[in-house]
Amino acid sequence: MKRTRLLAPLVLVTALTLSACSNAVGTADNSETDVTIALDWLAQPTNAGAYIALENGYYDDVGLNVTVQPGGTEASSVKIVAGGGAHFGLEYGGPLLQAREKGIDVVALAPTLQKSPAVYVYHAGADIKTLADLNGRTVYTQPSSGDWELTVKEFDLDKVSPVQFQGSYAPFAADTDAVAQGYATSTPATLAAQGITVGTIPRISENDYGSVLFTTRKLIDDNPELVEKFVAATVKGWDFIRDEPQKAADILSAYIEDSSIEDIVAEFTAQVPYIWSGDADTHQFGWQTQERWDAIYELQLRQGTVTDRSALDGAWTTDFLPAS
């Protein structure tokens, strides 16, 4: 396997600090074109397409020498790509619009997730049917996030008690009336393994596109053939995950600590309704529509994170998706 092409997040931050990077496309000694993708987080099932394309040789097949840069708390894929540290990146739709409003001309090429799996989990049996039912409860979340602030505002949560989520579900487990943030694709299974049965309710941002593959307008204009090759190879990686989840999990397990192959397969399976649903089911993986981007903009507008609708102009394209 070609794991030497993977950079650790701290190495990435150091490299960006010590040198001025350029996202100009270079050529490797073997005549392949050097390309880098900055992920939205550490290796996980929602960004696995790039890893599978790398390990299965799909990038090599189209003449690309690809480096996968994991994300982390100290790395922003949008800033990395905008600063020339990578050619492609993964990020949610909302932050891409926020970047565009600031003059960063990034363009969405293909969303991995047609809707966000971000949810709130609650103990089975709790009387929670809508977000308004969070009132009067302790909620382990990110109180300073725009998503939470909008939820409090629009559902009149005047008696809710938000507590900063620290990554552990122990406090939630100890309080059967509590609620905690999580992901529908992984958190219920993780808690079930601890003997805790939960229900889920979508967060207010459920209609945001997730793990969107993006690049810059400049790269699209300068080298559309490269963009087309990279997108096609990455989509092929996702096709492999859909068709061969067990084999894909075996590949990805080398990059993920503390997750068994069985856990990864389970998460791949849980992701199916979020990846190959809606427009992706009707058309193909990575499909986008103006209607959905309008809805994402409206959500960001309600959160106060964007103010100018021109951020939508040229924000996305399906031109580089492979023919279905």
C-alpha positions in Angstrom: 0.0 0.0 0.0 1.1 3.6 -0.7 0.8 5.0 2.8 4.0 7.0 2.4 1.9 9.5 0.6 -0.1 10.4 3.7 1.0 13.4 5.8 0.1 13.8 9.5 -1.8 17.0 10.4 1.0 18.5 12.5 3.5 17.9 9.7 1.1 19.8 7.5 0.7 22.8 9.8 4.5 23.0 10.2 5.0 22.9 6.5 2.5 25.7 5.9 4.1 27.8 8.6 7.7 27.4 7.4 7.2 28.0 3.7 4.9 29.9 1.3 3.0 27.2 -0.6 1.7 27.2 -4.1 -1.0 25.0 -5.5 0.7 25.0 -8.9 0.6 21.5 -10.3 4.0 19.7 -10.4 5.3 16.6 -12.0 6.8 13.6 -10.1 9.9 11.8 -11.2 7.8 9.0 -12.6 6.0 11.5 -14.9 2.8 11.5 -12.8 1.3 14.8 -11.8 1.7 15.7 -8.1 -1.6 16.5 -6.5 -2.6 17.0 -2.9 -6.1 16.8 -1.2 -6.7 18.3 2.3 -9.3 16.3 4.2 -11.9 17.8 6.5 -10.8 15.6 9.5 -8.7 12.6 10.4 -9.2 9.4 8.4 -12.8 8.2 8.8 -15.5 6.6 6.6 -16.9 9.9 5.5 -13.7 10.9 3.7 -12.6 7.4 2.7 -13.1 7.8 -1.0 -9.7 9.4 -1.4 -7.9 6.7 0.6 -9.5 3.9 -1.5 -8.7 5.7 -4.7 -5.1 6.0 -3.6 -4.7 2.4 -2.4 -6.5 0.8 -5.3 -4.3 2.8 -7.8 -7.2 4.8 -9.3 -5.1 8.0 -9.2 -2.1 6.2 -10.7 -4.3 5.0 -13.5 -5.0 8.6 -14.6 -1.4 9.8 -14.1 -1.8 11.5 -10.7 0.6 11.1 -7.8 -1.7 12.0 -4.9 -0.9 12.9 -1.4 -3.7 12.7 1.2 -3.4 15.2 4.0 -5.6 14.4 7.0 -7.3 17.2 8.8 -7.5 17.9 12.5 -8.2 20.6 15.1 -5.3 22.8 13.8 -6.0 22.5 10.1 -8.7 24.1 7.9 -9.0 22.6 4.5 -10.4 25.8 3.0 -7.5 27.8 4.3 -5.0 25.2 3.1 -6.4 25.1 -0.4 -6.8 28.9 -0.6 -3.2 29.3 0.6 -1.8 26.9 -2.0 -1.1 24.0 0.4 -3.4 21.6 -1.5 -5.2 21.4 -4.8 -8.4 19.9 -3.5 -10.2 19.7 -0.2 -13.2 18.4 1.7 -15.5 20.7 3.7 -19.2 21.2 4.4 -21.3 23.4 2.2 -21.9 26.2 4.7 -18.2 26.9 5.3 -17.6 27.0 1.6 -20.2 29.7 1.2 -18.7 31.6 4.1 -15.3 31.4 2.4 -16.7 32.7 -0.9 -18.3 35.7 0.8 -14.8 36.5 2.1 -13.5 36.5 -1.4 -12.0 33.0 -1.5 -13.1 31.6 -4.8 -13.6 27.9 -4.0 -15.9 25.8 -6.1 -17.8 22.7 -4.9 -17.3 19.7 -7.2 -19.1 16.9 -5.5 -20.7 16.5 -2.1 -20.0 13.1 -0.4 -23.0 13.4 1.9 -26.3 14.6 0.5 -27.4 15.5 4.0 -25.6 15.8 7.3 -25.6 12.9 9.7 -25.2 15.3 12.6 -27.8 14.6 15.2 -28.6 14.9 18.9 -28.9 11.6 20.7 -31.2 11.0 23.7 -31.8 8.0 25.9 -34.4 5.6 24.5 -37.9 6.3 26.0 -37.3 10.1 26.5 -40.2 12.2 25.2 -38.3 14.0 22.4 -40.0 14.4 19.0 -38.7 17.8 17.9 -35.8 20.1 18.8 -38.3 22.1 21.0 -38.3 19.1 23.3 -34.7 19.9 24.3 -36.0 22.6 26.6 -35.4 21.9 30.2 -32.6 19.4 29.5 -28.9 19.4 29.7 -27.4 19.2 26.2 -23.8 18.3 25.6 -22.9 20.3 22.5 -20.9 23.3 21.2 -22.8 26.2 22.7 -20.8 28.8 20.7 -21.6 27.3 17.3 -24.0 29.0 14.9 -25.9 25.8 14.6 -26.7 25.7 18.3 -27.4 29.4 18.7 -29.9 29.2 15.8 -31.5 26.2 17.4 -32.0 28.0 20.7 -33.4 31.0 18.9 -35.8 29.2 16.5 -37.1 26.7 19.0 -37.4 29.1 22.0 -35.0 27.0 24.2 -35.1 29.4 27.1 -34.8 26.7 29.7 -32.1 24.5 28.1 -28.7 24.0 29.8 -26.0 23.7 27.2 -22.7 22.2 28.3 -19.5 22.1 26.2 -19.1 18.6 24.6 -15.6 17.3 25.4 -15.7 14.2 23.2 -16.8 11.8 26.0 -20.3 10.4 26.3 -19.8 9.4 30.0 -21.7 12.5 31.4 -24.5 11.8 29.0 -24.6 8.1 29.9 -24.9 9.0 33.6 -27.9 11.3 33.1 -30.9 9.7 31.5 -32.6 13.1 30.9 -29.5 14.5 29.0 -29.0 14.9 25.3 -25.7 15.0 23.4 -24.5 15.8 19.9 -23.3 13.0 17.7 -23.5 11.4 14.3 -26.3 9.0 13.2 -23.8 6.9 11.3 -21.6 6.1 14.3 -22.8 7.3 17.7 -25.8 5.0 18.3 -23.7 2.0 17.5 -20.8 3.2 19.8 -23.3 3.7 22.7 -25.1 0.5 22.0 -21.7 -1.3 22.5 -21.7 0.3 26.0 -25.2 -1.0 26.7 -26.9 2.4 26.1 -29.8 2.5 23.7 -30.5 5.9 22.1 -32.9 7.7 19.8 -31.8 10.4 17.4 -33.1 13.7 16.2 -31.6 15.6 13.3 -29.8 18.9 14.0 -31.0 22.1 12.4 -28.3 21.9 9.7 -29.3 18.4 8.5 -29.8 19.7 4.9 -26.2 20.9 4.5 -24.0 19.1 2.0 -21.3 17.2 3.9 -17.6 16.4 3.0 -17.9 18.4 -0.2 -15.0 17.9 -2.6 -13.9 21.3 -3.7 -11.1 23.2 -5.5 -10.3 26.7 -6.6 -11.8 28.5 -9.6 -8.2 29.2 -10.7 -7.4 25.5 -10.9 -10.6 24.8 -12.9 -9.7 27.5 -15.4 -6.0 26.6 -15.6 -6.2 22.8 -15.7 -9.8 21.4 -16.2 -8.4 18.1 -17.4 -6.6 17.6 -14.1 -9.8 18.4 -12.2 -11.8 16.0 -14.3 -9.3 13.1 -13.7 -9.1 13.7 -10.0 -12.9 13.8 -9.5 -13.4 10.7 -11.6 -10.8 8.7 -9.7 -12.2 9.8 -6.3 -15.7 8.9 -7.4 -14.4 5.5 -8.4 -13.1 5.1 -4.8 -16.6 5.8 -3.5 -18.1 3.3 -6.0 -15.7 0.7 -4.6 -16.9 1.5 -1.0 -20.5 1.0 -2.1 -19.8 -2.3 -3.9 -17.1 -3.8 -1.6 -17.6 -2.3 1.9 -15.7 -5.2 3.6 -12.6 -4.8 1.3 -12.8 -1.0 1.6 -12.9 -1.2 5.4 -9.8 -3.5 5.4 -8.0 -0.8 3.5 -9.2 2.1 5.6 -8.5 0.3 8.9 -4.7 0.9 8.3 -5.4 4.6 8.8 -7.8 4.6 11.7 -6.8 3.8 15.3 -9.2 2.1 17.7 -11.7 1.0 15.1 -12.2 -2.6 14.1 -13.0 -3.6 10.5 -16.4 -4.6 11.6 -17.0 -1.1 13.0 -15.9 0.5 9.8 -18.2 -1.7 7.7 -21.1 -0.9 10.0 -20.4 2.9 9.5 -20.1 2.4 5.8 -23.5 0.7 5.8 -25.0 3.5 8.0 -23.7 6.1 5.6 -25.6 4.7 2.6 -28.8 6.8 3.2 -26.7 9.9 3.5 -24.5 9.4 0.4 -26.6 7.6 -2.2 -30.0 9.1 -1.5 -32.0 12.0 -3.0 -30.3 13.6 -6.0 -27.4 11.1 -5.8 -29.9 8.3 -6.1 -31.8 10.0 -9.0 -28.6 11.1 -10.8 -25.3 9.9 -9.5 -22.8 10.2 -6.6 -21.9 13.8 -5.9 -24.9 15.4 -7.6 -25.8 19.0 -6.6 -28.6 21.4 -7.4 -29.2 25.1 -7.1 -32.3 24.5 -4.9 -30.1 22.7 -2.3 -27.4 25.4 -2.4 -30.1 28.1 -2.0 -31.4 26.2 1.1 -27.8 26.0 2.5 -27.4 29.7 1.9 -30.7 30.5 3.7 -29.5 28.4 6.7 -26.2 30.3 6.8 -28.1 33.6 6.5 -30.3 32.7 9.5 -27.2 31.9 11.4 -25.7 35.2 10.5 -22.6 33.7 8.9 -23.3 35.0 5.4 -25.0 38.2 4.2 -24.5 38.4 0.4 -26.3 36.1 -2.0 -23.6 36.7 -4.6 -21.6 34.0 -2.7 -23.8 31.5 -4.5 -22.7 32.7 -8.0 -20.4 30.1 -9.4 -20.3 28.2 -6.0 -20.7 24.7 -7.5 -20.6 22.7 -10.6 -21.4 19.1 -11.8 -19.4 19.5 -15.0 -16.5 17.3 -13.7 -18.5 14.3 -12.5 -17.9 11.2 -14.7 -20.6 10.2 -17.1 -23.1 7.9 -15.3 
